[in-house]
Amino acid sequence: MTLTVCGSARPSGPTRMGRKQDRNDRDEGLAHERTGGEARMTDTALYYTFSTIAQALASAFGVLAAFAVFAFTRVTADIEAAFC
């Protein structure tokens, strides 16, 4: 079956993008049915959210540790200068 749009014939069957979109729509529909109509995060979304939080905390800890080491060396140098 073909559709005629603006004088050009186009196939009305699912295109490559259409099949992917149909699969996504079907998966969303199944998730919607499983949760009883309420929206919920998928396991993959939770995994990426928590891994992003862990990465942010790890980088913040790394920056804090670098500042602590720098401050410790300054304090050590000040103590040595005071007693020598």
Secondary structure, DSSP 8 states (H G I E B T S, - for coil): -EEEETTEEEE-S--HHHHHHHHHHHHHHHHHHHTTT-----HHHHHHHHHHHHHHHHHHHHHHHHHHHHHHHHHHHHHHHHH-
